[in-house]
Structure formats: structure tokens, C-alpha cells
Amino acid sequence: MRLDLFLKKTGLVKRRTIAQNLIRGGLITLNGKSTKSGKEVKVGDIIGIKGECYIVKEIPHGNVKKNDRERYVERLNDCDHTG
């Protein structure tokens, strides 16, 4: 799944256009590196958003209910190992 779509579906970012703008501005990283909106997200990837890090636990298929969002991402306490 595309990074911008993953961010929107899991609720890390409210709208896909906001995700795209944050990615373009370098405020969102994938595995410690700047990336593009269309980059494919895989289980185990680490997404950095403005100094906070999240690990991808599962890729959603279809829409995600608000109560199910923690099934797909987990916030990490330490971002140092992402590069």
C-alpha cells in the first residue's frame, strides 16, 4: 500500500493530501529516510512523523475503523535506530 494512503487509513494523518504535503516537505520518513508518497509500505517498516516513530504491524485491506487502528501501527518510544 502507498505510504500516503497508509497514513490516511490508519489515522496517523487526517487526509491524504496532508500526508502528501508532509512527505514532500520531508516531515515524514520511511525507515529513517526521506521518501515519496507512492513508496510501498511493508510490515516491519518504521514511519517517522515529526519526531515520533511508528512500526507497521499489518497492512489494512479496505477501510479501517477508528477502534481498530492500533492493530496496524504501534508507536515506538525510541526513534534512534531508524537511521
Backbone bond lengths (Angstrom), bond angles and torsions (degrees), N, CA, C in turn:
res aa  C-N    CA-C-N  psi(-1)  N-CA   C-N-CA  omega(-1)  CA-C   N-CA-C  phi
1 M - - - 1.441 - - 1.522 109.02 -
2 R 1.329 115.81 142.29 1.471 121.69 178.67 1.533 110.28 -61.10
3 L 1.320 115.79 146.22 1.461 121.63 -179.20 1.526 111.91 -58.63
4 D 1.339 118.20 -47.78 1.460 119.63 -178.00 1.525 112.29 -62.69
5 L 1.315 117.39 -38.27 1.459 121.59 178.18 1.527 111.19 -69.60
6 F 1.325 116.74 -39.74 1.466 120.95 177.82 1.534 110.39 -60.72
7 L 1.323 116.40 -44.95 1.466 120.59 -179.60 1.522 111.00 -60.53
8 K 1.312 116.92 -41.28 1.459 121.51 -179.67 1.526 111.03 -69.42
9 K 1.323 117.77 -48.44 1.472 121.52 -176.29 1.522 112.21 -64.26
10 T 1.318 117.38 -35.27 1.466 120.14 -178.42 1.523 112.68 -88.11
11 G 1.316 116.97 -2.27 1.462 120.47 175.96 1.510 115.36 81.26
12 L 1.325 118.34 8.45 1.456 120.08 177.65 1.532 110.57 -68.48
13 V 1.333 115.79 -29.47 1.461 122.74 175.58 1.532 106.29 -134.36
14 K 1.335 116.15 140.69 1.469 119.82 -174.55 1.522 114.77 -65.79
15 R 1.331 116.54 -43.09 1.459 119.61 -176.52 1.523 110.08 -131.45
16 R 1.318 114.98 152.02 1.464 120.94 -177.85 1.529 111.49 -64.26
17 T 1.329 117.53 -37.54 1.466 119.35 179.51 1.520 111.44 -66.13
18 I 1.329 116.82 -34.43 1.466 120.29 175.86 1.526 109.43 -65.78
19 A 1.333 116.38 -43.00 1.468 120.58 177.47 1.524 110.63 -58.89
20 Q 1.319 116.78 -44.94 1.464 120.97 -179.72 1.526 111.27 -61.63
21 N 1.332 116.78 -41.73 1.466 120.36 179.01 1.526 111.57 -66.20
22 L 1.336 117.61 -40.42 1.465 121.28 178.42 1.528 111.17 -65.64
23 I 1.331 116.20 -40.62 1.465 120.57 178.25 1.524 109.92 -64.70
24 R 1.324 116.66 -46.21 1.461 121.82 179.36 1.526 111.12 -60.57
25 G 1.338 116.91 -35.63 1.458 121.74 -179.93 1.522 113.87 -81.17
26 G 1.333 117.36 -0.97 1.462 121.12 178.00 1.518 114.33 79.96
27 L 1.328 118.14 14.06 1.460 121.41 -178.62 1.522 112.75 -88.91
28 I 1.329 117.23 -8.60 1.461 121.89 176.25 1.526 107.50 -123.70
29 T 1.338 115.50 130.90 1.460 120.70 179.62 1.529 109.47 -121.10
30 L 1.310 115.68 159.49 1.456 122.34 175.11 1.518 107.08 -124.64
31 N 1.308 116.52 117.73 1.463 123.17 -177.33 1.526 112.03 55.50
32 G 1.336 115.18 39.54 1.458 121.00 174.78 1.513 115.70 82.04
33 K 1.325 118.10 4.49 1.463 120.96 -177.27 1.526 110.56 -126.22
34 S 1.319 115.66 148.05 1.460 120.17 172.28 1.521 108.12 -61.16
35 T 1.307 116.03 150.13 1.458 119.44 -174.54 1.516 110.24 -147.69
36 K 1.318 116.67 -171.19 1.460 122.94 177.65 1.523 109.20 -117.29
37 S 1.325 115.57 160.37 1.466 121.48 -177.66 1.523 113.07 -59.16
38 G 1.322 117.62 -33.16 1.452 121.92 -176.05 1.513 114.95 -84.91
39 K 1.320 118.05 0.42 1.471 121.16 -179.35 1.524 109.97 -62.32
40 E 1.322 116.59 134.12 1.460 121.35 -179.56 1.524 111.07 -74.03
41 V 1.320 115.77 133.06 1.469 122.58 177.58 1.519 107.74 -96.35
42 K 1.350 115.96 136.58 1.461 121.71 179.20 1.527 109.25 -125.06
43 V 1.314 116.07 159.31 1.465 121.35 175.92 1.519 108.48 -58.43
44 G 1.326 116.74 133.12 1.460 122.09 -179.58 1.516 113.36 97.40
45 D 1.323 118.05 -14.12 1.461 121.04 177.13 1.528 110.03 -65.83
46 I 1.326 115.42 151.81 1.460 120.92 178.48 1.521 108.45 -115.25
47 I 1.324 114.51 122.79 1.462 121.79 -179.23 1.516 108.51 -104.32
48 G 1.322 115.95 126.03 1.462 121.87 176.72 1.511 109.78 -104.31
49 I 1.334 116.00 127.71 1.462 121.52 179.55 1.512 108.22 -130.04
50 K 1.326 116.71 106.40 1.465 122.66 176.41 1.527 112.38 48.50
51 G 1.315 117.24 48.07 1.456 121.43 175.42 1.517 115.44 89.93
52 E 1.313 119.15 -7.47 1.460 122.33 175.16 1.524 108.59 -105.61
53 C 1.329 116.54 147.46 1.460 120.49 -178.07 1.520 110.88 -122.43
54 Y 1.317 114.16 144.48 1.465 121.75 -179.98 1.516 108.18 -134.13
55 I 1.329 116.28 140.20 1.459 120.72 175.43 1.524 107.98 -101.98
56 V 1.325 115.67 138.52 1.459 122.01 179.63 1.527 108.02 -81.20
57 K 1.333 116.14 118.04 1.465 121.51 -179.50 1.524 112.36 -95.03
58 E 1.328 116.04 -30.40 1.461 120.82 -177.49 1.526 108.44 -160.27
59 I 1.322 116.57 150.99 1.456 121.72 177.64 1.535 107.82 -97.26
60 P 1.338 117.69 124.71 1.474 119.28 -179.07 1.525 112.34 -73.47
61 H 1.318 114.92 149.86 1.467 122.63 173.76 1.514 105.77 -120.21
62 G 1.318 117.16 112.56 1.454 120.65 -176.61 1.518 110.84 87.52
63 N 1.319 115.80 -163.98 1.459 120.75 -178.24 1.523 111.32 -76.84
64 V 1.339 116.21 152.61 1.462 122.51 -177.98 1.526 108.36 -115.44
65 K 1.327 115.80 126.75 1.464 120.61 175.98 1.517 108.93 -72.49
66 K 1.318 115.56 149.03 1.462 121.26 -178.81 1.533 111.72 -55.59
67 N 1.314 117.31 -39.14 1.466 121.51 -178.51 1.530 113.27 -72.41
68 D 1.332 117.52 -15.72 1.466 121.64 -177.51 1.527 113.72 -99.26
69 R 1.328 118.07 0.27 1.464 121.00 -173.19 1.520 113.46 -61.47
70 E 1.335 117.97 -34.35 1.469 120.01 -178.68 1.526 111.75 -67.80
71 R 1.303 117.40 -12.50 1.464 121.58 176.55 1.532 111.15 -69.80
72 Y 1.325 116.97 -25.28 1.462 121.46 -172.73 1.529 114.71 -101.61
73 V 1.322 117.69 -28.75 1.466 120.93 179.53 1.520 109.91 -137.36
74 E 1.332 114.39 152.06 1.467 121.16 176.17 1.513 108.32 -132.64
75 R 1.314 116.33 130.75 1.457 120.80 179.41 1.527 109.51 -74.60
76 L 1.312 115.83 134.76 1.457 121.70 179.44 1.523 109.20 -99.20
77 N 1.316 116.72 145.82 1.461 121.43 178.83 1.522 111.97 -80.19
78 D 1.327 116.79 -27.05 1.464 121.68 -173.38 1.522 109.66 -125.34
79 C 1.325 116.94 121.21 1.462 121.32 179.69 1.520 112.94 -99.64
80 D 1.316 118.69 -2.23 1.465 121.71 -172.80 1.523 113.60 -59.40
81 H 1.337 118.00 -32.05 1.456 120.14 -174.57 1.527 113.47 -80.07
82 T 1.343 118.24 2.09 1.469 120.11 -176.76 1.513 112.93 -86.90
83 G 1.291 118.15 -2.58 1.454 117.98 176.03 1.472 110.96 114.56
